[in-house]
Amino acid sequence: MAKVIGIETGPEKLRIVVANTITKKFKTSYYGNIKIETMLDQIFDEVKKIENFSGIGITVPGILDLAKGKLLYAPSMNLRNVEIVKPLEDEFNVPVLLYHSTIASVLAEKLFGAGKNAKNLVYINIGTWIGTGVIADDKLILGKEGNAHELGHSVIDYNSSVKCPCGEYGHWSAYSSSRGMLNYTRLLLDTKYAGVKTLLRSAKNLNADKIFSLAKKDKVAREIVEEVGRINAIGTANVISAYDPELITIGGYLAAKHKNQVLTPITRHVKKYTINKVPKIMLSPLGDYATIYGAIADFL
Ligand SMILES: [Zn+2]
């Protein structure tokens, strides 16, 4: 049985990788527009089609109870208290490893990506949520229940009226996750930019991707992308102050898709917000695949 399976879950998406542990060849499948309610059934259906595998690694973006193999709360998916490990172990009779998505990503960065030689490495996910996976002094940092990855919910502004997907205000994710960026833009259009002409106002089905594209021709959109980038720089500076990493890699779907628009403002502003020596900060070479590769990293 030279096969292992990795499963990446996220809002509306599911990715499954089948990896050969000998040849190290991967076959990845992507499923979009998934309804949360049917995601677990779909995982079972897809895994049942795969034969002769010896383990499953699964990633979820949320607060975990690692010892119990449960997801406690995933704000980006509006899920609470879901048993993950036991149903999969019962059905498939193989070891099942549960990871937070960003923890899996930093493992992948260390094993397959830019962090091979780094003893102090942080992976920052900038996408449907903000999260941080940390390897410090060559050890993966997990925390008491496995939740040392939630700097996305650290407070950027305690007086903020920008609501985070978790329901609280002023968190890093409230501004810079894909949904957060849209909420923040709408707020700015009604306040700072009230009455100012901008293509953002007439854009149909506005979302984070459109804000990034409009920034190439619209001044207000460009200023908002810069401001969100400054907030990402503040979050990144907090990461540097906390962990003093030698390398920070930035991944997640917004970073993978809008590369320099995400990275450049971070590198431009980060120095202002930390007194530590700023480490190398780069886009993850794994693009949007860090999480799914991390799901199988411990089996290889
Ligand atoms: Zn939050």
Residues whose N, C-alpha, C, O or C-beta is under 5 A from the ligand:
A	BS01	ZN	G152 H153 C164 C166 E168 H171 S173
